[in-house]
Amino acid sequence: MSKPILIAAAFAMTAMASAPAFADEPGRGWISSARVTTMLAKRGYKVTKIEADDGHWEGEAARRGVKYEFHVDPHNGKVTKLERDRD
């Protein structure tokens, strides 16, 4: 392999390693996970797992013995997905 190609490959790998990852962390202006949990509890759901993922709150909850998966908009608290867990 030629030296220019090796240098270009090394540069590309370094750039990828140092580029900011789209971390699964709450972003600026997000409502707290505790607030999401409280909002869902008022609707009868017990949140068993919640995490920031792909730009929204995502998690699992249960209501009357049935498990659900949910997504919540992190800025306005709107539930954007709530479906029965088929696992």
Secondary structure, 3 states (H helix, E strand, C coil): CCHHHHHHHHHHHHHHHHCCCCCCCCCCCCCCHHHHHHHHHHCCCEEEEEEEECCEEEEEEEECCEEEEEEECCCCCCEEEEEECCC
